Amino acid sequence: MDTMTDSQATAQTIDAFDQGGALFAAWTPLLWDPIGAATVALAPPKPGEHVLDVCCGTGSSAIPAAHAVGPTGSVDAIDLSTALLDHGRSRARSLPNLRFHHADATEWTGGPYDRLQCVFGVFFLPDMDADTRRLVGLVRPGGAVTVTTWREGGVQDVVGPFFQAIADVTGVAVQPRQSHNAAARVDSAEKVAAWLESLGLRDVTVHPVDHDAPVTPESAWQFLMGSAARVFLADKDPATVTAIRDRYTELMATTTTFHARALVGTGTTPSA
Ligand SMILES: C[S@@+](CC[C@H](N)C(=O)[O-])C[C@H]1O[C@@H](n2cnc3c(N)ncnc32)[C@H](O)[C@@H]1O
């Protein structure tokens, strides 16, 4: 059971993304950019629209959105990880209509926006329902909301053996974090559709997105260390971390593909 406060959990998550920023950036073209691009392709912003991209990371969905809205539109991309924002800004120098902001998604008050998009972010919010509902409130009536989540087992290829390695080395099963439990609430098309409707959205559709990335034990470990998964090592001493890594390398020996499986859900806010 999680005993830490919401702000402690957020701080730990952001610290993981900051510490792993270079590795997250290395995985950006392999995973985050393709799924961000697929999200924008499935729910394309129109020229001139004003978009809010929440939990933007290195801009994998914010950058294609900025291209789609063009010079008469704009994208506010918000995140709390300084390292990822820096990578995003360096990738978007030619896009003056895209602004990266160091801001907490639970506190941001811009808008009104034509569109909200959030890729692999809602489950990190301390209260997924209330915090997302508040963000939806920043979208004008008749605007669009797009949320990308992981399908059940969508990161199993790389994360499953990690949890197994921790259990094998420590003898203790990994305790799910709040974000894991929240992610499980939106890990099927039916659940995403029902959840978006519970937020008051209309005309909800959900599409699967499959993306296969080549992987080695080494690159899979780098993926984990560039993600929130690294929080599971935060309380381990260096020798234990080394043992977990060695066990993970054994378990991943025959895995050559990371079958990433996501869901893109879209709905519209009620008209005024
Ligand atoms: C898995 S990453 C996804 C990044 C990006 N959307 C992508 O698909 O590449 C989750 C992101 O959520 C951000 N995040 C988590 N909690 C946040 C909060 N309360 N406010 C803003 N960003 C947050 C993290 O810093 C991280 O960049």
The ligand as an SDF file (V2000), in Angstrom:
LIG
                    3D

 27 29  0  0  0  0  0  0  0  0999 V2000
    5.4510    8.6080  -19.3570 C   0  0  0  0  0  0  0  0  0  0  0  0
    5.8660   10.3090  -19.4540 S   0  0  0  0  0  0  0  0  0  0  0  0
    4.9930   10.7560  -20.9400 C   0  0  0  0  0  0  0  0  0  0  0  0
    5.5700   11.9870  -21.6020 C   0  0  0  0  0  0  0  0  0  0  0  0
    4.9830   12.3210  -22.9670 C   0  0  0  0  0  0  0  0  0  0  0  0
    3.5770   12.6310  -22.9170 N   0  0  0  0  0  0  0  0  0  0  0  0
    5.2500   11.2120  -23.9670 C   0  0  0  0  0  0  0  0  0  0  0  0
    4.3020   10.4840  -24.3060 O   0  0  0  0  0  0  0  0  0  0  0  0
    6.3970   11.0650  -24.3680 O   0  0  0  0  0  0  0  0  0  0  0  0
    4.8680   11.0450  -18.1620 C   0  0  0  0  0  0  0  0  0  0  0  0
    5.1640   12.5170  -17.9510 C   0  0  0  0  0  0  0  0  0  0  0  0
    4.2570   13.0460  -16.9740 O   0  0  0  0  0  0  0  0  0  0  0  0
    4.9360   14.0820  -16.2780 C   0  0  0  0  0  0  0  0  0  0  0  0
    4.1720   14.3880  -15.0700 N   0  0  0  0  0  0  0  0  0  0  0  0
    3.8440   13.5430  -14.0740 C   0  0  0  0  0  0  0  0  0  0  0  0
    3.1180   14.1970  -13.1400 N   0  0  0  0  0  0  0  0  0  0  0  0
    2.9640   15.4780  -13.5790 C   0  0  0  0  0  0  0  0  0  0  0  0
    2.2860   16.6250  -13.0700 C   0  0  0  0  0  0  0  0  0  0  0  0
    1.6230   16.6080  -11.8970 N   0  0  0  0  0  0  0  0  0  0  0  0
    2.3260   17.7750  -13.7880 N   0  0  0  0  0  0  0  0  0  0  0  0
    2.9980   17.8230  -14.9660 C   0  0  0  0  0  0  0  0  0  0  0  0
    3.6530   16.7700  -15.5010 N   0  0  0  0  0  0  0  0  0  0  0  0
    3.6370   15.6080  -14.8080 C   0  0  0  0  0  0  0  0  0  0  0  0
    6.3160   13.4850  -16.0700 C   0  0  0  0  0  0  0  0  0  0  0  0
    7.2830   14.4470  -15.7570 O   0  0  0  0  0  0  0  0  0  0  0  0
    6.5560   12.8270  -17.4430 C   0  0  0  0  0  0  0  0  0  0  0  0
    7.1840   13.7090  -18.3220 O   0  0  0  0  0  0  0  0  0  0  0  0
  1  2  1  0
  2  3  1  0
  2 10  1  0
  3  4  1  0
  4  5  1  0
  5  6  1  0
  5  7  1  0
  7  8  2  0
  7  9  1  0
 10 11  1  0
 11 12  1  0
 11 26  1  0
 12 13  1  0
 13 14  1  0
 13 24  1  0
 14 15  1  0
 14 23  1  0
 15 16  2  0
 16 17  1  0
 17 18  1  0
 17 23  2  0
 18 19  1  0
 18 20  2  0
 20 21  1  0
 21 22  2  0
 22 23  1  0
 24 25  1  0
 24 26  1  0
 26 27  1  0
M  CHG  2   2   1   9  -1
M  END
$$$$
